[in-house]
Structure formats: structure tokens, C-alpha cells
Amino acid sequence: MPLKLIPSDETSLIKGEKQLLARLKKLYTNQENTSYVYLTPRIDNVEPDFLLIDSQRGIVVFETKDWTVDYLSSINPKEVVARDGKKYHNPAFRCNQYFNSIKSLFSTDLTLLDNDLELTFNLYAYVVFTAISSDKIKEDKLKKLTLEELFPQKSKRITKESLDVIRGIIYPEIQLQTSEQDEISQIIKTLDIEQELFAKRLPIGHYLISGVPGSGKTVVLIARAIHLLKAYPNWKIAIVTYNNSLTQKIKNRLEVLNSSLYFHHINLLNIEVTTFHKFALKASKVRIPRGATQSFWNEELAQKALDVVKPSYDAILVDEYQDFRNSWLKVCIKSLKKHKDKENEEQVNLFLAGDRLQSIYNPTAINWHKDIGLNMQGRAKIFKKSYRAGEEHLNFSLKYLMSEQTLKKEVEKFYEGSGDIESKIEENNSLFFIEGQFPDVVIQINTLLNEGYLYSEILVLANTWKEAQRFYTNLPPYLKEKAKASKEVQEGIMNITTYHSSKGLESKVSILLNVDTIHEKKLLYVGTTRASQRLYMHSSNFKRGVGENLKAIANC
């Protein structure tokens, strides 16, 4: 199986690095196992040229040098002096530093250690002198390099779980943050390789990702932002979302990552996270008019921003792009500085993540070329694996969505069919119905708490803010102390919010209030795909209308 390169762009490699990479590619042409080469990865404040991860044999750190023998004047254990007087770190000493630093980093995770607290896989480090010709030494080692020479010790297979842990340690930003925080699930869940590759594509230009609920779109977006910041530490970057709850979720995620990224010397303060309306207010410098209408928020504010906005951001990443109106996207584009790509053409760095099937605010589909002036050909990717929504929930939700012919066509178009959509969470018998009034929902919440669920693992969704407040007001005092009805999700409590504000949220348990009052299928689709374990749908009567339809689909 060919080597997978991360990132996939080789244009920045120098001659010696290209020589080594060419040899590695040849070595792995006929290998069956999956192997990866990270190009110039920044790990624990060190930056080797390559990091090779071979799932059957181990991990190799490479440092390459183009030096010839004639170029070198003197060498000591720490320093190399060239004929022209230039001084360099001794690459052998530096490579040993890389080895020790990376070994120490991997050793911080107990799942990668055996009973003797040694790594469960082999780790090697090599310096490769690509320009020292064969007449200077006995033979040209690089041309005759074999896998047996790279991995001289007895092979120790790296399991899929350990491979994910290793990738998550190298790049914490690709870790999938799930609601699974119990001891059973301590293995780091990471983006799959295709997602990671897309997040680390060429920095210059516009890209779009879409996918089913829970497919890691927001994680890819965050990984992309951090990837850009690593490549360009002085860039001004903004992540722009539709609502406050998703903005807060991304801020929380960055705070968690900050503790993992401190050793990478990344300044996360350079990543601004905001809603579009706050972004536009800041750009336009207008005051919110007294009694501002929906028209002001939907169109007038964007137009005012378009009239005055100047290019000031190097990259903007939009989460839930499907809810952005055309004028909003134009504001984002106009706010971007232009950078030249490798073809010396000017591009804007706009990264879009979303799901057209969850467009609950903007009913109009976007024609990227006609409406926005962006050509998405070859720049878009769809993810069809869900890491959040349980298999039963996802199948149920898609069946309900596709029960309407128009939406069935949308699924076929935007998801490119539903046949290969899959969930990575196999939860069976996890779909339940609560028939009755709010006190019946409270009984179920108490049952969940008695079973060991935490307050923070239960998400309650209501159709309106008035309904959310009414549900909260009628809770018993002991539940009120541990709950809150708010647009902004808080840690450590049971959150009560609306279907609209639940975009991008997840929880082990989701309780959907009064589903019979939700007539917009896309809105209910958002709600039914929030839970990773149990989904409860509540209605006063499941024998009519929407409620009857939902129960029929669940039972078929």
C-alpha cells in the first residue's frame, strides 16, 4: 500500500528530502499495511524532517542533510563547522534530541506503555546524508536502503487504537471530543486519515467540507485553523459561526487544546471565535438600532459591513456555512487579505464546514460560482462517517428526512446517496418515546440519574425559548439547581436549549420536547442526531400527526 503523506504537498521539500522520500515511497510500493509519513511535523518544540509511522514495524524519525564531505571543515559532538565558516548543530546530536523528546512525549500516555513502562512499539531515529557520494564511502546506503535496515529489531505491531493515540499526541487538534469521558473510553479518538489530510491541504485557497451529523466537520475546521497558525504564526485568523452555542463550544474546545498545544508554541489568541453578527458589527462599527428587526440582522447589517469592510484577516473559517446568507459570505471574503499560491495566483483563505441537510436558518441553496464567485471544483470533500450519532439514531433520522420526496432528493444530491453513510457508534435499542406531560419527562430524567448518568450528560431541547423556560420553571428545586435554560451551553449542568441552538452540540442523552409541534423536518433532524447513546422523543400524543409518523418510522 502506498505511503500516505501528511500534508500531501511535497513542493517545499529540498533536494535531499525529496531523495529520501522517493526511496521510502519505493520501499512501500508493495507493502500491504498502512503507513504514514508526516512531513516536517512540529512535535514538542522539535521539528524533524520526516516522521514515518509503520503500523507493522514501528516509528522512525528522520533528519536529512545535503552536505558533501568537502563542505565540512570540523565536527564535534554538538557542532559542525563548514568550510565557509558557517556553524550548524551536529545532526546526530539533534536527531538524538528529537528521539528523546518524542519518546518522552509518547511515554506520557499509559496506553502506549507495557508493564515495564516501555513503549509497546519500536522507535528509531536516523540522520541521512543524501549528498555524500559513493566514492567517499564504501557504498551508497540510501539507494540500497531496505525496510529490514530501517527496522532492525523484532517487529512490534502498532494497534489501530495505539495508532490513533499516537496521531492524537502528535497533533492534539485532530482529536475528536466526544461525550464519552468515562474510564471505558480513555482511548483517544481521532480524525480518520482522509479528514486529517483535507485539514492539512495547501494553506492557500478556499475549501469546503460537508458531511452527516457528527462526522467531525467542526474538528476538521479547528484542526485546519491550528494547521494554518503553525504554518503562519503571525496570521490573523477568525472562526465565524451562526449562533452563540456553537461559538462557545469551539472556544471551550480551543481552551482544552491549549493545554496540549503549549509545547508547540502556538498562540491560540490569534484565533478569534465569533458569531457572524458580532463579526459584522465589529467590521461595520454600527450600533444596534432600537427595536432591530429580523431584516436588520439578515440583510441590512451585512450590507453596512460590505460598504466599509477592509481586508484584515489572513484566513476565515466558517462553521455551519449552510445557515449563512450570500451577503454574509461576501462580507467574510471581503474581509480577507489575498495571498499568492504556488502558481503565483492570488487567493483568499476561506474554509467552509457544514451540512446542507441541517439548513434551518437559510432556505436557499448556495450556487458557489454564480452567487459567491468561488469555484469549488476539486476543493470540496464530503464525510459520511458519524462519530457521534448512534447507528439507530442516524438511520431513523435519515428515514424520517427522506419520507418527504423533496428532502429525499436533497439527501441523494448533497450526501451523494445514503447507502454508504455509517455510524461508528453501535448503540442498539437506544430510541425511546415519552408520552405525556412535562412531569413524565422529569420522571425519565430521574431514572437516568439513578442509572448513573450525570446532569451534564443530559441535553433537553425545546421548540421555543418560551417552552424551554416553562420546562425549567416546572422542574423540582433539586433539578433546577443542576440545570439551566440558556442559549450558551455550560459545563457541569443539564442544559435546556432550543432545537435551533443545538447545532453542533452533542450529549450522551438527548430529550426532545413536544416533537409533535416540530413540522420542519430538517429542524427535527438536527435534534435527533445530537445523542451518542440514548434519544428520547416526547409528545402528549403519539397517535396523530408528526408524533404518529415518527413512531411508525421507528417501528418499521
N, C-alpha and C positions, 0 to 999 in steps of 0.2 A: 504494500500500500504506500503510495507516495507520501512524503513528508508534508505536513501541514505547517505553513509559515504564518507566524503571528507577530506583527501585522504582515499582510501578504505582499507589501511593496518592497522591492529589492533595489530601487533606484538610488538610494542613499548609501548603499554599501560601497566600500573601496575595493580595489582590485584583489587584495589578499583575502578579504572576507568573501568575495564572490567565488574565488577559487575553492575555499573550504566548503562553502555552501554547495557548490556544484558537485564536490566529491561526496558530501553527505547525501545529496539527492540520489546520486548514482547507487550508493550503498543500500538505500531503502527502496529502490525501484520495485524489487520483487518480494519485499517483506509483507507478511500478512497482517501484522499487528499495527495498531495506530500509534504514530509517533509525531511529536511536535518540535518545531524549532522556534523559540522566541528570539526575535532579532533585537539586539541592544536593549534587553529588559532592565528596568531600573528597580533593583531589589535591595532593600535595607541600605540605601545610600551607596550601593555599588552598582556598576554598570558594565557587566561583561559583554563581549561582542555577541555571543550566542549562548542560549541555554537549550540543550537537547533533552527532551523527555521521551524515553523509550519505555513503553509500558511493560515490556518483557525483560528488559536488561538493566534499566536504571536511568540516572540523570548525569549529564556531562556539562560542565562549564567550560567554555572556550574563550581564549584570548588570542587574537591573531596579530602578527606584526609583519610588515613588508620589508623589514631591514635586510640588507645584504651583509655578508661578513666584512667586506671592505668598508662599509659605512660605520662600523663600530670601532671605537677607539679603546675604551676600557669598560670593564664590568665589575661591579662588586655586588654583594647580596641584595642591596636595596636600590642601586642606581646604575644606569647605563649612560655612558658619555659617548656621543657620536663624534666623527671626525670634524664636523663643523662647529663643535663646542656645545651643541645642544645637549641638555640633560633630560633623562626620562626615568620614570620608575622602572625598576627591573621587572619585566613582565612576569617572570616566575614568582617573584615576591608578591606582585599584585594579584596574580592568579590564585596564589595561596590565600591571600586576603579574601578574595571572592569566595573561595571554597569554604573557609571558616565562617564567614558571615552568613552564607546561605545555609550551611549546615546548622548553625545556631538558630536561624530563623525557623527551619523545619522542625527542629527539636523542641520548639515551644508548644507543639501540638502533640498531645499524648497518643492520639490515634495513629501517628506515624512512627511510634517507638515500640520496640519489643519489650520483653520482660527485663532485659538488661539495660533498658533505656538507650538502646542503639537504634539508629534508623532502620526501618524494615526494608529499605531498598538501598542499592549501591549508589554512591555519589562520587564522581570523578571530576578532575579539573586538568586541563591541558593548555599549554602555550603552543601555538602553531606558527612557525616561521615560514611563510609562504614564498619568500623571495630568495631563500638560501638554496642555491643550485646544487645539483647532484655531484658536480665536480669538487665541491667544497666538503662534502660529507660522503659517507660510504654509499648511500642510496637516497633516492627521493622518496621520503616516507609518505608524503601526502598522496602521491599518485598510487601508492600501493597500500594505503590505509585500509584496514578491514574492521568489521564490527567486533571481531574477537580481540583486536588490539585496543579498541576503544573501551571495551568492557571485559577486562582480563579476569575478573573474579566470577565465581559461580553466580549465574543469573538469579535475581530475586524479582519475581513478578510484582508489578505495582497494580493493585486492585483498582477497579473503577472508582470506588469510594475514596481511596487514598489519592488517586489522580485528581479528583475534584477538590480535595483538601489542599493539595499542593498548588493547584491553579489558583485557588482562593487565597492562599497565603502570599503567592507572588503578586497577585492583583486582587486585593480585597474588594475593589469596586465591582467585580463580576459576581460576587456572592449574592444569591437570591435570598432576600429577607422574607421568611415565611412566618406564619403564626405558630409554627412548631418549635417551641422553646423548651420542651420537656427533655428529660435525660435520654429518652428513647431516640431522639433525633438530634444528636450532637454533631453528626457528620455535616460538614459544610456543603450546602447545595450551591452549585454554581451554574452560570450560563452554559449552554452547550457550545461546542466549538464554533458552529456556524454563527451563533449570536455574537460570540466574542470577536470573531473575525470581522463581522459587519461593524461592530462598535469601534474597531481599530483600523478601519479603512483609511485611505489617504485623507489627511486632515483638511485639505482644501476642497470646498464644494458643498452642494446640497444633497441630502439623502433622506429617505423616508422608510420607516418601518411600520408595519401594521400586523395585527395578529389577534388571536382569540383572547378572551379574558384570562388573565393570569399567566400569559406567555412570556413575561419578563420584559415587556416593552419599556417600562419605566426604569428597570435595572440597566437595560442596554443604553438608555438615554443618559443615565447618571455615569455609567462606565465611559460613554463617549465624551462627556464633559470633562471627566478626570483625565482621560487619554489626551485630550486637547491641551489641558492645563500642564500635563507632564511634558508635552512636546513644546509648548509655548507658555512658559511660566508667567510672562507679563501680559498675556492676553486678558481682555475683559470679556467675561462670558456670562450669559444670562440663561436661566431655565424659566420659561414662561408657561403658566398653566391657566386653566379656566377658573377653577374655584379654590377657595381657601383651604379646604380639607386636603386636597392633593398637594398644595403648596407646603402645608405643614408636614405632610408625610415625607416629602422629598427633603425638607430641612432636617427632619428627625433622622432620616437615612444618612445624610451627609455628616451629621453630628456623630453617629455611630461609626461611620467610616473614618472620621477624623482621628480617632484613637488608633486606628490601624494604619493610617497613612502618615503619621507624624514622622516616621523614619524615612519616608520618601521625600521629605522636604517640599510638600505640596501645600500651597496656601489656598485652602478652600474658601477663604474670604473673597477670592477673586471670582467665585461663582455666585452670582446673585440669583435668588429664587423668589419669584413674584407672580402675581396674577396678571393677566393682560390689562385689566382695568387700572391697576396700580402702575403698571409699566407705562401705559398711555397717559395717565395723569401726570406722571413724572416727566415724560417727554414733552407734553403739550404745555405744562405749567398752568393749566386752567384749574379753577376752583369748581367743586361740585355744586351745580346750581340748586337752589332751594326747590324741593319738590321735583328732583330729577326724574324724568320719565324713562321708560324702558327704551325709547328711541334714542335718548341721550347715551345710554350705556351700549346699545347695539351698534349705532352708526355715527352719531354726532361726535362723540369723544374720539373715535378712530380718525374721523375726518380732520378734526382740530389737530391731532397729533401728526397726521400726514402733512399738514400745511407747514409745520415748523421743525419736524424731527430732522436731526443731522446724524450722519454715520458716526457712531461712538463705540459700538460693540464689535469685537472680533468674531464672535460666534454666538448664535442664539439657538437654543434647543426648545422646541415646543412640545409639551406633553398634552395628549388628548386633542390633537390638531383638528379632528373632525368637528369639534364644537366651536372652532374659530371661523368667523366670517372672513370673506375675502379681504375686506378692508383691514382687518386685524393683521392678517398675514403680510399685507403690504406695508403696514407700519413696522413689523419686525424686519422685513427685508430692507426697508429704507434706513433702519437704524444700524445696519451692518456696514462695516468697512469692507472694501474689496481687497482680496488677496490673490496673488498670481499662483496658478497651479504649475505642475511640472512642464506643461505645454506653453507656459508663459501667458496663459489666458486669465483674465480677471474673473473671480468667482466670489460668491457670498457663502459664508459658512452657516447654513441653515439646516438643522436636523429636526425631523418631524417624527413623532411617535403617536400612534392612535389606533382606533378601530372604528371603521365606518358604521358597523352594526351597533355601536353604542352612541350614535349621534343623537343625543337627547335635547340639545340646545339649538343646533343649526340644522334645519331640514334640507338644506340644499347641498348636493354633492359638488365637490370642487373639481373643475377642469384645470389641471395644473398649468398646462401650456397656455390655454386661452385666457383664463381668469387671472393667473398669477405671473405668467411669463417664465415658468420653470419647466424644463424638460426632465421628466422623471425616468426616462428610458435607461435601464441599466443601473439605476440609482435607488431602486426600491426592493424591499425584502418583506416577505410575509412569514410569520411564525405561527405554527399550528399545533404546538405542544403546550398544554396548560400545566403550570406548576402549582396552581392554587385551587382552581375549581375541581372538585371531585368528579370522577368519571360519570357517576349517576347524575350529578347536577348539570354537567355540561351537556350530556345527551338530552336530558329533559329540557334544558333551556333552548337548545337548538331546535328540537322538535316543536316547541311552542312558538318560536320565532318563525319557523318555516311553515307553520299552519296557515299563514297568510301568504298568498301567492306572490305578492309584490316583494315581501321580505325574503321569500324563498329564492327569488331571482337575485336579490342583493347578496345573500349568502353564497350563491353559486358564483357571483361576479367578484365580490371583494375577498371572500375566503378561498376562491378558486375551487369551489366544491367543498362538501362536508365529509367526504368519505375518509380522508386521511387525518382529520382532526382527532387528537388524542389527549388524554389526561395522564399525567404522571402520578396522580393520586388515586389509588384504587379504594374508594370508600363505597361499600355496598350498604343497602338498607339505611341510607342516610337522609332520606327525603321524607318529611313529615308534614301533617296538616293539623292545625289547631282550629276547631270550630267553636265559636262562642264569642264572649266579650273580652275586654282587657283583663279582667281578673283571671280568666282562663290562661292567658298568656303569662301572667305573673306566676301561676301555679307551675307552668312549664319551666320558667326561669329558676324557680326554687328547686325543681327536680334536677336541673342541670348543675346548679351549685352543689347540691347534695351528692351528685355523681363525681364531683371533683373539678368541674370547670371553674375557672377564675372569672371574676366580673369583667376583666379586660378582654376575655376571650369570647364575649357575647356582644354582638352588634345588632341593634334594633333599628329597623328602617320604617319610616312613616311616609305617607304621601305628601303631607304638607307640614310646615313648621307649627301650625296651629295644632295639628294632630300629634306631632312629636311632643309638644309642650303638655298637651292634655294627657298623654300616656305617662309622662314623667310626673305630672302633678298627682296622678292617681296611684302612684307607687306607694307601697308601705314605707314608713320612715327609714327602716333599716336598709332598704334598697335605694332610697333616694340618696343616702349618704355615699353610696358607691356608684352612682350613676349621674349622667349629665346630658341634657339635650342641648346640642351645640353644633354649629357648622364646622368648627375646628375640633378634630378628634384629639382626645387627650389620653395620655398613658395611664395605666393602672386602674381605670374605671370602666363601667359598662357605658358605651357610647350610644346615644339615641340621636339619630340624624335622619335626613330625608333620603329618598332614593336618588335624587339629583346630586346630593352632596356625597354620596357613597362611591363616586367614581374613583377608581384606583385604590380603594380600601379593601382590606381583607380581614377575616376573622375565622377562628375555628368554628364558631356558630353564628349563623345569621337568622334573625327572626323578622319576617316581612309582615307588617301590619296591614290589615284590610286590603288584601290583594285583589278583592273583587271590585275595588274602586280604581284600579290601575288599568286603563283601557289602551294605553300606548305600549305596545309590545316591546319596543326597544328599551323603554324605561324599566319594565319588569325584568327584561333580560339582564340589565345591569345588576338589579337586586339579587336575582337567582344565581349569580356567578361570584358572589362575594365570599362564600363559605368554603373552607377546606375540609370540614368534617361533617357538620350537620346543618341542614337547611330546613327551617320551619316556615310554613306559609299559613297566615291567619286570615280567617274570614268569619263573619257572623253567619254566613250561609253558603255552603259549597254545592247547593242544589240548583244554582241558576247562574247565568251569565259567565263572567270571567272565571269565577271560582269553580264552576262545574266543568268548564273547558280544561282548566289546569289539572283537576283531579282525573279527568278522563285520559289526558296525555300521560300522566304519571302511572296510570294503571294499564296502559296499552303495551 
